């Protein structure tokens, strides 16, 4: 047992002493390989044995994060991992000559690199990829992985904002080498999205890749490039709860201005307040949108709502003028009385006190007609007094004198001309009859004025209810259309 322990200790000491020798050997061969490879190497020329040969470069893009999407300036800021793979004919070795050393990692500034750039770069500093190390294999294959934060121009279409989807293109290609000198191939059919960090505003639907060969007007040689199309869809929850729902709630207040009593004095103020509130929301949307001819969907909704509220405020002013018609107003036209007061009032459920939808319309009474000529009414006949003798009817001359003594502006004939002939009196009794006639005529004129004013007020009330339901339906339909885009 003691001998076995001694053997184990000897083997452990030998392993510990031999391991640094192996590590030193690997480092020694890597240093020798680096010296041998770059003794006669230059990174200024394309590394091919024959200048007529085409350098093939394989490109692969990994989308890591969408940093920002500036719709107003139409710039997409993204974080990418860019992998480029090519063959360098002058950086090959036999790994058996270097103790089986298969790969080395050296700074990228030591080797030739393809001048692949982002064509639609929108960065004012033109910062390229980070200068990371490259991995060189013994057969001359070089793999260069470099992270980059890119700013690319993106054509933003905000016609359906905030339910829009965007397509941003990132085009990579060589800046100086044409297709006869360097060709670009895509490693995958689309960008790698396995390590993508979810964005709070945008949802990535895909990022397919496509190779294009373009002939530019400046040059006759073809120039290949690879275009990655980033498909984005906006997450509209933020805009629904912060822009759309408040606007809908405010717009539903506009029809209630018609229900507000005219005597409150706040009908026009309510419409103006709602209009100002929608103007503030419209300015918030306009600040974030690019100045283009395409009006956003939410902007169209705001404009339609503001137009409706403007129309409702104008109609409110018109209806208030009808409501406050004075005694000098003309009577309600016959067509308005039949259509508005009789038909439309029942449709809009506008009734007088004690009236309902089952009530029968009473026969209209002309207040200017004498009591004896009103339909459905009979003037009571005076009781016959055997001891009283009836005075003779007044002559035309006496009637003329009595008419001349009546107050001016009184066009109503004395009611005793309609068949009721009181006894002829003289002195203070005749003067009393004239005063009684004046009071009766004034009362009759007052009732006529009150009836005319009441009819115009009912016309205004019916129109208020009618437009209230019309605008409620319009607001509901517009809200239904805008919310239908979110489903």
LINGI-V600297 format. One record per residue. N is the residue number from 1. BURIAL is # if it has 9 or more other C-alpha atoms within 8 Angstrom, else .. Layout:
N;BURIAL
N;BURIAL
//
This chain:
1;.
2;.
3;.
4;.
5;.
6;.
7;.
8;.
9;.
10;.
11;.
12;.
13;.
14;.
15;.
16;.
17;.
18;.
19;.
20;.
21;.
22;.
23;.
24;.
25;.
26;#
27;.
28;.
29;#
30;#
31;.
32;.
33;#
34;.
35;.
36;.
37;#
38;.
39;.
40;.
41;.
42;.
43;#
44;.
45;.
46;.
47;.
48;#
49;.
50;.
51;.
52;.
53;.
54;#
55;#
56;#
57;#
58;#
59;#
60;#
61;#
62;#
63;#
64;#
65;#
66;#
67;.
68;.
69;#
70;.
71;#
72;.
73;.
74;#
75;#
76;#
77;#
78;#
79;#
80;#
81;#
82;#
83;#
84;#
85;#
86;#
87;#
88;#
89;#
90;#
91;#
92;#
93;.
94;.
95;#
96;.
97;.
98;#
99;.
100;.
101;#
102;.
103;.
104;#
105;.
106;#
107;#
108;#
109;.
110;.
111;.
112;#
113;.
114;.
115;#
116;.
117;#
118;#
119;.
120;.
121;#
122;#
123;#
124;.
125;.
126;.
127;.
128;.
129;.
130;.
131;.
132;#
133;#
134;#
135;#
136;#
137;#
138;#
139;.
140;#
141;#
142;#
143;#
144;#
145;#
146;#
147;#
148;#
149;#
150;#
151;#
152;#
153;#
154;#
155;.
156;.
157;.
158;#
159;#
160;#
161;#
162;#
163;#
164;#
165;.
166;#
167;#
168;#
169;#
170;#
171;#
172;#
173;#
174;#
175;.
176;.
177;#
178;#
179;#
180;#
181;#
182;#
183;#
184;#
185;#
186;#
187;.
188;.
189;.
190;#
191;#
192;#
193;.
194;.
195;.
196;.
197;.
198;.
199;.
200;.
201;.
202;#
203;#
204;#
205;.
206;#
207;#
208;#
209;#
210;#
211;#
212;.
213;.
214;.
215;#
216;.
217;.
218;.
219;.
220;.
221;.
222;#
223;#
224;#
225;#
226;#
227;#
228;#
229;#
230;#
231;#
232;#
233;#
234;#
235;#
236;#
237;.
238;.
239;#
240;#
241;#
242;.
243;#
244;#
245;#
246;#
247;#
248;#
249;.
250;#
251;#
252;#
253;#
254;#
255;#
256;#
257;#
258;#
259;#
260;#
261;.
262;#
263;.
264;.
265;.
266;.
267;#
268;#
269;.
270;#
271;#
272;#
273;.
274;#
275;#
276;.
277;#
278;#
279;#
280;.
281;#
282;#
283;.
284;.
285;#
286;#
287;.
288;.
289;#
290;#
291;.
292;.
293;.
294;.
295;#
296;#
297;#
298;#
299;#
300;#
301;#
302;#
303;.
304;.
305;#
306;#
307;.
308;#
309;#
310;#
311;.
312;#
313;#
314;.
315;.
316;#
317;#
318;.
319;#
320;#
321;.
322;#
323;#
324;.
325;#
326;.
327;.
328;.
329;.
330;.
331;.
332;#
333;.
334;.
335;.
336;#
337;#
338;#
339;#
340;#
341;#
342;#
343;#
344;#
345;#
346;#
347;.
348;#
349;.
350;#
351;#
352;.
353;.
354;.
355;.
356;.
357;.
358;.
359;.
360;.
361;.
362;.
363;.
364;.
365;.
366;.
367;.
368;.
369;.
370;#
371;.
372;.
373;.
374;#
375;.
376;.
377;.
378;.
379;.
380;.
381;.
382;.
383;.
384;.
385;.
386;.
387;.
388;.
389;.
390;.
391;.
392;.
393;.
394;.
395;.
396;.
397;.
398;.
399;#
400;.
401;.
402;.
403;.
404;.
405;.
406;#
407;.
408;.
409;.
410;.
411;.
412;.
413;.
414;.
415;#
416;.
417;.
418;.
419;.
420;.
421;.
422;.
423;.
424;.
425;.
426;.
427;.
428;.
429;.
430;#
431;.
432;.
433;.
434;#
435;.
436;.
437;#
438;#
439;.
440;.
441;#
442;.
443;.
444;#
445;#
446;.
447;#
448;#
449;#
450;#
451;.
452;#
453;#
454;.
455;#
456;#
457;#
458;#
459;#
460;#
461;#
462;#
463;#
464;#
465;#
466;#
467;#
468;#
469;#
470;.
471;#
472;#
473;.
474;.
475;#
476;.
477;.
478;#
479;#
480;.
481;.
482;#
483;.
484;.
485;.
486;.
487;.
//
